[in-house]
Structures are given as structure tokens and as C-alpha cells.
Amino acid sequence: MRPSHAWKSVPVLAPLVFGHRAGDPASVGRAALAAAAFTLAASAGYLVNDVVDAPADRLDPRRARRPIASGALAPLDALLAAALLAAIALGAAYALLPLRVGGGLAIYLALSLSYTCLWKRFPPLGPLVVAGGFVLRVLVGSWAVPVVPSPWLVALTGVLALALALAKREADARAAGGALDSPTRSGSDAPASLRLATDALLVVSLAGYVAYTVAPDTVALHGTTRLAWTAMLVAAALGRFRQRLRRSTPPLGPAEIVASDPWILGFGAAWLAACAWIVAASH
């Protein structure tokens, strides 16, 4: 179920912080439940994806050890587990959270299934679908709290998610090009256009975040300009991510880079804590 991907549910919690609800126990509980439900829904999607991709995964040294590809988990058992996880996620959302949260999870599950069966085979559209999944995380988090979804937060999440989706393609290109055990070939096997697009989106993500922190409506909402200082943590995390993406041997995808790098995790935790403290202290 890919524990290394659990961090992808963090955007569900972002509206809790930026919507000034982190001090409300009821809102914290709903946000935590929404994040847990989204993690279960995502795990269901990964299981289905791994069943579909098992023949190709067996030919890839990085993925051949996945439970389904290695034969440790039967495909039928995986599909049954996926159905159970999806049912638990949807049941909890519809029973314990606002109706729109359940609807958002249902849309995510449909999007995940369509990506596995169709969109991932179309390079121009696949990353957009992945980015849409992250945007849904923010919307679900907003509906769970509930707060009005911030256009800034939705847009920045989409741009950063698109950058991560292209980074995944870049890592796959490096692996396919033979950069599995040769540090001297770091990054050179990915097409230059793909690397340039990844870099551009990372820069746009950082620039967009800086613009958000100093925008008049942001300052009016939070009552402070100090959020701009947290851009340094965002820049450090993105810079570290880019370095690992290009230099890791064997090539690692975004999920593995983030989950295994203590610097990125530290910068992310510091950013979230700093944002929470600044927002709370300003009110």
C-alpha cells in the first residue's frame, strides 16, 4: 500500500492551518479523519494500479519487489483489499464528515481508476490527472473543516503537484536510460525538455508561494506579512528535492525522495510548524 506515499495526504490538512481552524478541536478531528480516509482511498488506488502494472513491474529492478509483482500478494487478494479500503474510506467520509467530502473521495477514486486504466498512457494528460488528485486533497480538506477553499492554495497545490508528476517522468526516463547504478550519468538520460519543464514548474511553485504570502488579501486574512519568511523553507525543500532527483542512484521518484530524505522532511515539518505558529500568533 506504499507507506512512502503517505505524506501525499498532507495537503488535506493545509486548509486547517490556513483557514484559522487549527485551534478548534472539532475541526482538527474532522481534518484528521479526512486525511486518514484519503490515505485509505489512495492505497486502494495503488493496489489496483499495481495489479494492472504487475507484468511491466517484473521487468523493472526498482518495482519488481512490489508485493504483487513479486508474487507475495495475489492479484485477486489485492483487488479485494482495494475494494475494502475504498469502502471504509467512503463509508467513514459519508457517515462522519460533510457530504461533499464523500463526494470528493468518490471523484478521486474514479480519477485514480481512470488514470491507471487510461490516462497514464497519454504523457500530456497523465501528469494533469495526477495534479488533479492533489487539488482534490485540498478541496476535501477545505470541505471537511469546513472553510472556503482558497484559490491560492488550490492553484499552488496544482502547480507543485504537476512539477512532482513531471519529476516522476524524469526519474522513469533516467531509469530507462540506464542510470540505475552509474552516478556519472546522473540526470543526463532524461530529455532536456522534461528537465526544463520540471525546473520551470518548481520555480513557478516557489514564486507563486512568495506572491501568495505578500498578496494583499493574504495579509488581510492572516493579519501579518511574516508568512513571507517561510518561503525560505519552501525554497530549501524544493532545492533539496531537485538535487536528489538529479543525483540519486538508482533514480528515485518524488514519493521515495520525500519519504527518505530527512532534510526535506525537516524543512516540510518546519514550514508547517512555522505557518501554524505565525497564523495563530496573528489572531
Rosetta blueprint (number, residue, H / E / L):
1 M L
2 R L
3 P H
4 S H
5 H H
6 A H
7 W H
8 K H
9 S H
10 V H
11 P H
12 V H
13 L L
14 A H
15 P H
16 L H
17 V H
18 F H
19 G L
20 H L
21 R L
22 A L
23 G L
24 D L
25 P H
26 A H
27 S H
28 V H
29 G H
30 R H
31 A H
32 A H
33 L H
34 A H
35 A H
36 A H
37 A H
38 F H
39 T H
40 L H
41 A H
42 A H
43 S H
44 A H
45 G H
46 Y H
47 L H
48 V H
49 N H
50 D H
51 V H
52 V H
53 D H
54 A H
55 P H
56 A H
57 D H
58 R L
59 L L
60 D L
61 P L
62 R L
63 R L
64 A L
65 R L
66 R L
67 P H
68 I H
69 A H
70 S H
71 G L
72 A L
73 L L
74 A L
75 P H
76 L H
77 D H
78 A H
79 L H
80 L H
81 A H
82 A H
83 A H
84 L H
85 L H
86 A H
87 A H
88 I H
89 A H
90 L H
91 G H
92 A H
93 A H
94 Y H
95 A H
96 L H
97 L L
98 P L
99 L H
100 R H
101 V H
102 G H
103 G H
104 G H
105 L H
106 A H
107 I H
108 Y H
109 L H
110 A H
111 L H
112 S H
113 L H
114 S H
115 Y H
116 T H
117 C H
118 L L
119 W H
120 K H
121 R H
122 F L
123 P L
124 P L
125 L L
126 G H
127 P H
128 L H
129 V H
130 V H
131 A H
132 G H
133 G H
134 F H
135 V H
136 L H
137 R H
138 V H
139 L H
140 V H
141 G H
142 S H
143 W H
144 A H
145 V L
146 P L
147 V L
148 V L
149 P L
150 S L
151 P H
152 W H
153 L H
154 V H
155 A H
156 L H
157 T H
158 G H
159 V H
160 L H
161 A H
162 L H
163 A H
164 L H
165 A H
166 L H
167 A H
168 K H
169 R H
170 E H
171 A H
172 D H
173 A H
174 R H
175 A H
176 A H
177 G L
178 G L
179 A L
180 L L
181 D L
182 S L
183 P H
184 T H
185 R H
186 S L
187 G L
188 S L
189 D L
190 A L
191 P L
192 A H
193 S H
194 L H
195 R H
196 L H
197 A H
198 T H
199 D H
200 A H
201 L H
202 L H
203 V H
204 V H
205 S H
206 L H
207 A H
208 G H
209 Y H
210 V H
211 A H
212 Y H
213 T H
214 V H
215 A L
216 P H
217 D H
218 T H
219 V H
220 A H
221 L H
222 H H
223 G L
224 T L
225 T L
226 R H
227 L H
228 A H
229 W H
230 T H
231 A H
232 M H
233 L H
234 V H
235 A H
236 A H
237 A H
238 L H
239 G H
240 R H
241 F H
242 R H
243 Q H
244 R H
245 L H
246 R H
247 R H
248 S L
249 T L
250 P L
251 P L
252 L L
253 G L
254 P H
255 A H
256 E H
257 I H
258 V H
259 A H
260 S H
261 D L
262 P H
263 W H
264 I H
265 L H
266 G H
267 F H
268 G H
269 A H
270 A H
271 W H
272 L H
273 A H
274 A H
275 C H
276 A H
277 W H
278 I H
279 V H
280 A H
281 A H
282 S L
283 H L
